[in-house]
Amino acid sequence: MKKSILLPVFLLLTAIGFSQQKEVKFDENLAKSLHADDYGMKKYVFCLLKSGTNTSASKEETKKLFEGHMANINKLAQEGKLIVAGPFMKNDRNYRGIYIFNVETVEEAKALVVTDPTIKANLLEAELTPWYATAALQETLKIHEKIAKTKI
């Protein structure tokens, strides 16, 4: 008898809890500023960075090229063209990292990847594909600035 009473009580309390969740109000100005469509989404270009064909670069040359790589990432982020970048952990697929470009076409992204010295030197190669995701992703860098104690 107790079990048969507990289930309806649990379901009722769960339903009350869900009904009391605060409704999020649509912010038209924010949506427009982020170029969001009616679903709150927009087009990006996803870039998968892989190990390139240049395996003969010296340690000094590689270090200098990756310093330029980081400087380029920061430059593109400040320009609003790059909204996510990061390395992969060691893996057996030769995947090195990702970029998410805040552009709509692969052609636009191609113009951005050639500014990366590691790609120019074939230490890395870029595979680009159109991607559709939340427009809120553009806010990531603003939040990151608030939580990063050490700046790159």
N, C-alpha and C positions, 0 to 999 in steps of 0.2 A: 504494500500500500504506500509506504513512504517513497519508494522509487517512482511510483506512478505519479505522485504529487510533485516530486522534485524536478522532473523533466519539464512539465508545463511552467513551473515557476522559473526555472533557468531560462527557458525560451522567452518568457515574458520579460524578464530582466534584460536579456540580451537585446530584444527588440526595442525596449525603452532606451537602452544605452545608445543604440544606433540612431534612433530618432532624435536624440538630443545632441548629436554631432552638429557643430556649427557649420552652416552653409557658407561656402566660400563665394564671395561676390566677384563677378567678372570685372576686370579692370581694363576698360577699352583703351585708355591712354597707354598703359604698359604694353598691351598686346600690339598696338600700332607701333610703338617705339622699337619693339623687337621683331617687327615684320611678321607677326604670327598670322596664320590663316584662322579660319573659324574653329579649328580643332586645337589651336594653340601650338601648332607645329610649323616648321619651315624646312626649306632645303639647305643642305650642307654638302660638303664633299669629305668623305672619309678617306684617309690615307694610311695604308699599312706600310711601315718602313721595314725593309728586309736587309740582310747583309748583302752588300754589293759585290761586284766582281774584282775590285781592287783588294788583293790580299798581300800586296808587296810594300805597302806604305810603311815607313819607319815609325817607331814609337813617337818620335818628336813631331813628325808630319801629322800623324794621327791625332796627337794631343792638340796641335794647332788647329787642325780642321774641326775637331769637336768643340773647341772654344768658339770658333766661328759659328758652328751649328747652334750652340746655346745663345750666342748673341743674336743670331737670326731669329730664333724662336721668340726671344724677348721683343725684338723689333716688330715681328708680325703680330704678336699678342697686343702690343701697345697700339698698333694700327687697327685692331679689331678684326683682323683677317684670320687669326688663329685663336681658337677658343679652348682647345684641349690639346695637350701634348704630353707624352710620357713614355718612358721606356717599359719594355716587357722584362720580366725576370728571365733568367736563363731558361732556354727551351731548345728542343731539338728540331725546330722548324725554321731556324734562321730569322725569326721575327725579332725585330729590334725595338720597335716602338710604334706609336700612332700619332697622327695629327688629325684634328677635325677642323677643317677650314670653313670659315664663315663666308662662303661664296656659293653660288648656285650651280656653277658648271664645272666640269672636269677641266675645261680649257683654262678657266680662271685659276684653278688650283695648280695646273701645270706651270703657269707663270710664277707662282709662288714657290713651288718646290725647287725650281732651278736657282733660287736665291740662296739655297742651303749649300754651303761649301762641301759638306760630306757627300751630298748627292752629286755635285759637280765632279768630285774626285772619285766617284764610284765606290766609296766606302759603304754607302747606303743606296738602296734603290727604292723608289716610291711606286706603290700600286694604288691607283685612285679609283673611287667609285662614288656615284651620287648616293646621298643618304638623307633620309627624312626623319626628323626627330623633334622633340620639344624645343620651341623657341626660347624657353627659359634657360637652356644650356648656355646661352650667351652671358648669363649672369654669374657663371662659375668663377671667372677671373676676379670679379669684384669680391666675392666671398673668400676666394683663396687669399687675396691680399690681407684680409682680416685675420686669417688663421695661420699664416706662415710666419714663424718667428725669424727664420733665416731666409734672406732673399738671395736668389741665384743671379 
